[in-house]
C-alpha cells in the first residue's frame, strides 16, 4: 500500500481495524501499511473505546481524536 501523506487516512484505519480484529500483530500491521509499529500502537491507543468490561479499537474514534489534536496545532 503506497503512502501519500504522513498522517493515517481512513483506508489505513480500516486496515488497522480489520487486521487487529483478526489478531494480527501490531508489527505485522505496520509492515502491511509501510508504517512504524509505534504508529500502529499509538493509533490503537487513540481509538480505544471502552464499554462495560471490555474495550476495542474504533477507527472513527481514532479519527476524531486525531482531528481534536490537529485543532490545537
C-alpha positions in Angstrom: 0.0 0.0 0.0 1.5 3.3 -1.1 1.6 6.1 1.5 0.6 9.6 0.2 1.0 11.6 3.4 2.5 11.3 6.8 -0.9 11.1 8.5 -3.1 8.0 8.6 -6.1 8.1 6.3 -9.5 6.4 6.6 -8.4 3.4 4.4 -5.4 2.8 6.7 -7.5 3.0 9.8 -9.9 0.4 8.2 -7.0 -1.9 7.6 -5.8 -1.5 11.2 -9.3 -2.2 12.4 -9.7 -5.4 10.3 -6.3 -6.8 10.9 -6.5 -6.0 14.7 -9.8 -7.9 14.9 -8.2 -10.8 13.0 -5.5 -11.0 15.7 -2.7 -9.7 13.5 0.3 -8.3 15.5 1.0 -4.6 15.5 4.3 -5.2 13.8 2.7 -7.2 11.0 0.0 -4.5 10.5 2.8 -1.9 10.4 4.6 -4.0 7.7 1.4 -4.2 5.7 1.0 -0.5 5.7 4.6 0.5 5.4 4.4 2.3 8.8 6.3 2.2 12.1 5.0 -0.3 14.7 4.8 2.7 17.1 2.4 4.5 14.8 0.1 1.5 14.9 0.4 1.3 18.7 -0.4 4.9 19.1 -3.4 4.7 16.7 -4.8 1.7 18.6 -4.5 3.6 21.9 -6.0 6.7 20.4 -9.0 4.9 19.0 -9.7 2.7 22.0 -13.3 2.7 23.1 -14.4 1.2 26.4 -17.8 -0.2 27.3 -18.8 -2.4 30.1 -15.9 -4.8 30.9 -14.1 -4.6 27.5 -12.5 -2.3 25.1 -11.9 -2.3 21.4 -10.4 -0.2 18.5 -12.8 2.1 16.7 -11.4 3.8 13.5 -13.9 6.7 13.9 -12.8 7.3 17.4 -9.2 7.4 16.2 -10.1 9.9 13.5 -11.9 12.1 16.0 -9.0 12.1 18.4 -6.7 12.9 15.6 -8.9 15.8 14.5 -9.1 17.2 18.0 -5.3 17.2 18.3 -4.9 18.8 14.9 -7.1 21.7 16.0 -4.5 22.6 18.7 -1.7 23.0 16.1 
